[in-house]
Amino acid sequence: MKTKLLSMAVVMSCFLGAQTKKVLFIGIDGCRADVMMSTPTPNIQNLISQSIYSIDGLCAATTWSGNGWSTMLTGVWHTKHNVQDNNFTSPNYVNYPDFLTRAETYNPALRTISLAHWSPINDKIIQTADVKSNLATDLAVKNAAVTALQNDNPDILFVDFDDVDHAGHSYGFSSTVSQYVNSIKTTDSYIGEIVTAMKNRPSYNNEDWLVVLTTDHGAIESSHGGGNLTERNIFTVYSNPGFIPQQISKTVLESNKTFNQLNFPAGTYAKPASQTPFNFGANQDFTIEFWVKPNAAYSSDPVMISNKNWANGKNKGFVFSGYSGQTFKMNIGDGTNRIDLVGGKVETNKWKHIAASFDRDGLVTLYEDGVPVTFAKMNTIGNIDSGLPLSLNQDGTNAYGINLAASYKDVRIWKSVLPNDVIVNWANQDITTSHPYYSQLLANWKCNGTSGNTLTDSGPNANHMTVTGSPTYNAGIVNNFKVYDYTSTTRETDHFPTVLNWLCIPVQSSWGIDGVNRIPACSKEILAAKETKAIIEDFKIYPNPVSTFLGIQYQCEDKEIKAEIIDSKGSNVLTTHLKSSRGFYDEKINIGNLPAGVYFIKINGSKKALTKTFIKK
């Protein structure tokens, strides 16, 4: 068998060219993308300058290293590999092995080396590698990596640095914390030495290296593990001299709206006239979405919307509530089993868009401001009909003792699973018959009245809510509503198919990989299970990094738009107005006088504002 595999490798090498494909995979534990980009890191920036990359990648909560490294190495989410924390209680690596193990199985002649500062990577996650070495310091990891490149012949070299995470826990994960910033600088110098050793290999000209650079999670303050976006935001760099540089960015969908604001004092609640549409039983898929703004600080777990007795999470029904006084959560139960998903911070006097889709034979997915937070398998949840009324700002008993003072807007319930892109694109729009899921709309309470105790359902069922208590209204309020479109950005699951694609190892559909290949496919004959994800954007910037003139391509209906350049501290450093009679913009902005660093360009149109990141060299 080994002879056949070696023959296959030789044939494939001839087919693809003389160079031997290899992978250098570098992970920096706990490295925040925004801090890395604002820190002088010349070696990382050199990799980025010839890469397909994103600083808007996502991991899933819970944001522990066990979950993160398992996900990026196996190519599947925690719902499959079954690791959500650092305890590794019952991992499923037998069915979902890491990409080094898959590579070894495909071709045992491949030389695979894993050098880790965080030992569970080698002790728990990576099942098969020719060399697995746990090192006590990042310096030792760097030295071992340099030695491996000088004296060994790795086809996959996996390198794990951990000191950045240690510095964050000790001093804080912030660009204002010198110890954290300096640890990133030190790691950058280590990366420089490793890449230099790679390029100094005698056989380097006959090798074709993919360098992967990423992290397992972000952080907030001095910790991680939760569902805040800064904890879930990661960077992904796929670097090779042959790549056309490309940044994969999120899109910010932002609008200033004038509307009538509904305010519920603590203890005030509302419920619809008919409860029948919301009896979802054991099989009916559904989606719930709404805007909420706490008008006062809260503690514990006050209800936002629910149809269950919230005294116990196992009780039948669902609830969206506050959690621990600062964040929010979603719970669903069937009387025996329960699922609890925790989101990010909910700030007083700031609007937050919350949504969850419930695929009864698949996953429940929680969203925050348009961005997926996390998900769980629903196969343990049966009939959720509680016999209690759906209620806004209260649980189904209408007597829960912990209450919330809040404003609500655009409360919508659907009898279907809405995809992420639909949730994002319509979060700031009024529902019309052109909505792709309009036929599945059960209720749409816009909460835009000016008086009275009735919340009008503007959907086809006209299932109006009656308010109990004393709501107040503010007419003609202007507020900013912002959601984020991360649907095209990278995920931790993408590393597995991308690495194997680079090595021309076919990814089998039977493996159930959740990620997608992010680089050019190995060949037309040998495709990954999922094709390279198409990136369709109506707003592009080039080149990136840039020295003098930043090119902008943007298509919209507006004849004039405003472009703002914002530095990493949030200060506006340049504003210009662009005009186009055709609505297609292909302009250049002179940024030659700006200091080197990371900047944001914000395009302001009449309907939305879009933001991208660029590097000024």
N, C-alpha and C positions, 0 to 999 in steps of 0.2 A: 504493500500500500504506500509506504513512504517513497519508493522509487517512482510510483505513478504520480504522487503529489509533486515530487521534485521535477519530473518531466513536465507536468502542467505549468509549474512556476517558470521553467525555462522557456516554454512556448509562449507564455503570457508576456514574459520579459521581452522576447523578440518582437512580439506583436506590438507592444507599447513603446518600444524604443530601447536604447542601450542602457539608459539610466535605471538604477534600482530604486524603487520607491521605499521611503522610510518615514517614520513618524517620531517626532520629539513632542511629547505632551507634557506641558508644564502647568501645574495647578498651584494657585496661591490662595491658601485657606483664608477666608474672611477679609478679602481685599475688596473694598467698596469701589465700584466703577468710577464714581464721580471724583473720589479722592485720588485715585490712580491717575485720572486724566488731568487733574489740576496740579499734580506733583511732577517735578522734573524727573522724567524717566526716559533718558535717551535711547536705551536699548529696547525698551518696550515700544517706544514710538517708531523705532526703525522697523520692528516687526509689523506694526500697524500700517506703516506707509506702503507695504506691499502685501496687503491682506484683504480678505473679505471678513468684515468684522462688525460687531455691534456692541455698543455700551448700553443698550436697552434690552439685553437678554433677560430671561426670567427663569427662576426656579420656583418650586411650589412650597408653600407652608406644609409642614412645619420646617423651619429653616435651621435644622441641625446638620452637622457634618455627615452623620451616618446616612441621612436621607440624601443629601446633596451628592456625595461621592458615589453612593449606590446608583443614583439616577444617571449621572453622567457616564459611569463606567458600563452600566447594563443597557442604557438606551431606553429604559422604561420607567414609568412613574412609580411612586410608592404603592399605588393600588395593585401593582404586579410584583415588584421585588419585596414588598411587605416590610420595609424599614422606614420608620418615621422619626426615629430619634437615634441616640448613640448607644442604645442597649442591645440592638441586634437580637431581639427576643426570638423571632421565628422568621428569618430571612428566606427568600425563595430564589436563591442563586442557582439552584439546580435547573429550574426552568428558564431562568433569565441570567445567564452567566455574563461576565464582563467581556469587553472587546479583546483583551489580551488572550483570554481563554478561547474565544471564538477563533482568533487568528491562529493560535497553536493547534486547535482542532482541525482547521482547514489545511494548514501546512506546518507540521511539526518542525520543519527545518528552519522556520523563522526564529530569530533570536529576540526574545522578549525580556526586558529588564524593568523592574519596578523599584524605585528608590523613594521611600516615604519617611517623612518626619512624624506624621500621624499614623501610628502603627496599625490601627484597625483596617486601614486600606489594604495592607498586605495580609493581615491576620484573619480578616473576615470577608472582605469583598472580592479581591482578586483570587481566583481559584487556581489558575495555572499560569506560571511564568517560569522562564529558565532561571531567572535570578529575582528573588524577592528579598530586599534588604531594608531593615528599619534602622534609621539613623537618629541620633540623639539631638542634633542641631541642624539648622538650615545650612550652616557652613559645611557640615559633614555631608549633607545631601548634595550640595553644589560640587564639592570635591569628588564625591563618588560619581556624579554625572560626568564631570570632565574626564575622570579616569576611564569610565566606560566608553566614552567617545574616542579617547586616545588609544586605548589598549584592547578594547573589545569591538564587536561588530554588531551592534543592536539594530534590529529592524523596527522595533517599537521600544522607545525609551520613555518611561513614565516617571515624572519627577514631581514630588509633592513638597511644597514649602509651607511651614506652619507658623513662623515667627510673627507674621503680620497679624494673624488672628490673636496670638498671645498679647501683642502690644495693644490691640483694640480692647481686649477684655481688661487689661491692666490699667489703661489710661483713657480709653475712649476711641471709637471708630469715627474720627472726624478730621477734616483738613486743618482744623485749628489746633490739633494735638500733635506737638512736635515728635513725640515718641512714635506715634502711629505713622506719620509721614516719613520719618527717618527709616522706619522698618521697611516701608515700600521702596525707598531709595536703595537700601541695602540689597533687597531682593532683586531690584533692577540690575544692580551691578553683578549679582550672581548669574542672572539670566544672560548678561553680556558675556561673561566668561564661558558659559555653557555653549552659547551660539558660536562664539569664536572657536571653541574646541571642535564643534561640529564642522565649521567651514575649513578648519586646518587639517581635517582628515586627509590622508594621502589619496583616498579614493573619492573625495568629495565631488570632483568633476564628473564622476560616473554615478553619482547618487542624486536623487531628487527628494528633498526633505519637505514634509509638511510640518510646520511648527504650530502647535495648538497652545493657546494661552487662555486660561479661564480661572474662575473661582467657584467655590461650592455654594456660597451664599453671600448676602450683604450683611448689614447690621444697622442697629439704631442705638445711639448713645454708647453704652459699654456692653451691649449684649446682642443676641440674636436668638432665633427660635420661633418667633411669632410671625404674623402675617402682614406686617407693614411693608409698603412697597420698597422702602430702602433696604429691608431685609431680604426681599425677593429679587431685587434688581442685581443682575450679574453682567459681566462682560464676556465676550467670546471673540477670539482672534484666530483666524485660520490664515497663516502666513506662508507664502511661497513666492519666489521672485517672478514666477510666470503668471501670477494672478493679476488681473486688472483690478486695481484697488476699488473697493466698494464698501460703503457704510450702509448697514441695515438699521433703519431708525424707526422709532415710534413716531406717531403723529398725535399732536395735541389738538383736540377738537374743542374749541372754546367759543362761547357766545355770551354777550351781555344781553339780558332779557328784561323787559318791563312786564311785570305781572302782578297779580293780586295775591298777596301772601296770606295763607291760612295758618293760624297759630293755635295750637292746643295747649292750654295750661295743664300742668300735671293733674291727672285724674280725669281729664276730658277724653272721650273716645267716641268712635263711630262704628256702625256696622250696617251692612247692606240689607235691603228688604228681603231678598231671597238668598238662602244659603245653599240651595241645591247645586248650583254650578260649581261649588268649591268642594264637593264630596268626591275626592280623587281616588278613593278606594285603595286597591292594592296594585293597580296596573296603569292608571292614567298618568301620562307625562304632563308636566306643567312647568311654567316659569313665572316667577314673581319679581317685579322690579319697581323701584321707587326712589325718589329723592327725599332726604331727610336732613333737617338742620336742628340740632339741639339748641334750645334757647337759654339753657342754664346748665351748669355742671351737674352731672349725675353720678350716682354710685351704684355698685352692684349690677343688676341685669334687668333694667326696665324694658318693657315690651314696646316694640315699634309696630309690628303687625303679627297676628297669631290667630290660630283657631283651636288651641289646646290649653289644657290646664298646666301652666308653667311651673307648678309646684314641683314637678318631677319631669326630667327630660325624657324618660321612657314613656310618658303618657302619649296617647295617640294624638297626632296632629303635628303642626310645624310652628315655629316661632322665629322671628328675627328680633334680636334684642341687643341692648347694650351689654358690655361684658367687662367686668373688673373696673368699671368707672371710666374707662378711656377708649376702649375698642368696641367692636361689635361681633356678634356671632349668629349663626344659623343652627337651629336644632330641629330634627325631625325624629319622631318615634312611632312605634306601632303597638305600644302597650308592653312590649317585652324588650325590644332592641331599640337603640338610639344611635344617631349620628350627630356629632357636634363639629362644626367648622368655624374657626375663628378668623376674623378679618383684622384690618388695621385700625389706626386711631380715628375716632370720630370727634372732631373739635367743636367746641361751643361756638355758635354763630357762624358756622361754615357749612355750606351744602355738601352733602356726600351722596353719590349714587350707589345704591346697593342692589344687587340682583342675585338670583340663584335659579339655575335650571335643574329640573329633576327628571332624569331619564330612568324610568323605573326598572328597566332591565340593563342599565348601564351605570352611569355616574351621576351624582349630584355635584354641580360645579358652582362655587361661590365666586362672585365678581365684586370688585370694589372700583368705582370710578371707571368702569369699562374693562378693567384688567382682571384676568383670572387670578384668584388668590390660592385656592386649593380645591381638592375634589375627593370624593370617597365613593366606594362601590355601594350600590343600593340593594344588593341582593339579599341583605339581611332584614330589609324593611318590608313589612306586609301591609295590611289594611291600615290606613292612617285616619279614617273617618272617626272623629271624636264625638260627634253629636253636639258639639259646641259651636257657637257662631264665629265666623271670621270677624275679627275686630281690628280696627286701626287705633294704635296707641294703648291697647290693652290686650290681655290674653283672652281665651275663650270663655273664661268664667266671668269676665268683666269685673273681677274683684281682686286682681293681683295687687299687692300692697306696695310695690315699688314702682313709682310712676315717673314719667318723662314729660318735661315741658319741651315741645318741639313743633316745628313747622314741617308740613309734608307737601309734596308736589308730584304729579304724574305717577300715581299709584296704579300699576297695570298688572293684570293677571291673564295668563295665556294657557290654553289647554294643549300645549306643545312645548318642545324643547327649542328655545331660540338659540341660534348660534352666536358666537362671540361678536362677529362682525355686525350682525343685525342689532344686537344690544347696543353696541357702540354707536353705530350710525344713526340710531333713532332716539338715543337718550336725551338729546337736546332738541328733538323735533316733535311737533304735534302729530298724533297718530291720524293717518288718513287711509282711505281705501287702497292707496298705492303701497302700503306696508306689505311686505311679502308674506306675513303671517296674519293678515287682517282677519281672515276667516276663522282663526283660532283665538281671537280676542274674547275673553270672558268679561272683562271689566276694565274701564279706563277712567279713574277718578282724577281729574286734572287739578282739583282743589284750588280753583281760581275764582271762586265766588267773592262777593263783597259783604255779604251779611247772611244771617239765618243759620239754621241748624240742619241744612241739607247739603250733602256733597253729591253733585251731579255726576252720574256715570255717562260719559259722552260716547261710550261704545255702543254696539248694536243692541245690547240687551237692556240698556237703560235701567240698570239695577242700582238705584240711588242709595246712598248711605244716609242714615239719620244720626245726628250727633247728640250725644248725651253729655251735658256739661255746658261750658260757656266759652265757645271758640271766639277768637278775635280775628280781625282782618286788617291788613294794610294794603290799601289800593295803590297801584302805580309804583310798586317797589322795583328798583333796578338792582340786579344781582349778576354776578359772573358765574357761569356754570361751565365746568371743565371736565371732560373725560379724555381717556388716553386710549389710542388704538395701538396695541402691541401685537396685533394678529400676524404681522409679517416678521417680527423679530425672533431672534434665536431662543432656543430652549435648551436646558441641560441635556435633554434626551437626544439632541442633534449630534453630539460628539461621536456616539457609537456608529451610526451609519456613515458619518463623514469620514471618520478614520478608516473604516473598513473599505469604503468606496475608494479612498486614496490608494489603498493597497490592492485594489482590484479584487477584493474578496466579496462575493455576492452576499447580500443580506436577504435571507429567506423570509417570505411573508409569514411562514409558520412560526417565526420567532416572536411575532407580535410586537415589534419595535415601535415605540411611540414617536421617535424623532424622525427628522428628514435630513437628507444629505444637503449640505450647504455649499458645496464646491462643484466645479464641473465634473460631470459623470466620467467614470474611468474610461468607458468606451460605449459605443452604441450597442455592442454585443453584450457587455457586462454591465447591467444597470443595478443600482440599489433598489431595494423593495419599493421605496417611495422616491420619485424623481426629485431632483433639486427643486426646492420650493421657488416658484415664480414670485418675483417681487415687482408689483405693479404700483408705481407711485405717480402722483400728479405734481409732486414738488421734489426737485432734485437740485443738489449743489455739487459743484466740481471746480477745480480739483480739491481733494481733501486727503491730506493736509495741503495748505495753500500758503503762498508767499506774498503775493501782491493783489491779484484780481480774483475775487470769488465769483464764479459763475452761478447764475440762478436760472433754472427752468421751471416754469409754473404755468399751469393751465386752469383758468376759471372764467366765469362770466364777467368779472369786474374789469372795467376799463382802467382802473387805477388801484394800486395796492401800496401799502406802507411796509417797508422792510426795516427791521430794527436789529442791530447787532448788540448783544448783551454779553458782558464778561462773566467769568465764573463766580463773581460775587453778587451778581444780579443787577449790576449797574448798566444803564443804557449808554453805550459809547459811540454809537453812530445811528442816525436815522435818515432814510432817504425814501422818496416817493417815486414809484415806477409807473409808467403809463403804457398802455397797449390798446390800440383800436380793435384788435382781433381777440383779445382775451388770452393770448399766448405770450408769455414773457420769456425771453432769453437774453438776460442782462448780465453785466459784470459790475461788481462793486469794488472800488479800490480800498483795500484794507492794509495797504503797505505800511501805514504809519502806526498801526496797532502793535503793541508788544507781543512777543511770542506767548502762546498759551492756548487754553481751551475757551471757545466762545460758542454762543448760541445765535442763530439767525431766526427771527420770528417774522413770518409773513402774515399781515393782517388784511383780510378781505372783508367784504360786507357780511358774509355768512359764517366764516370760520377763521380761526387763526392756527397756523401750523408752525412747528418749531423743529429745527434740526441742529445738530452739534457739528462743529468743525474745529480743526486744529490750525492755528496760525504758526507757521514756522519762523 
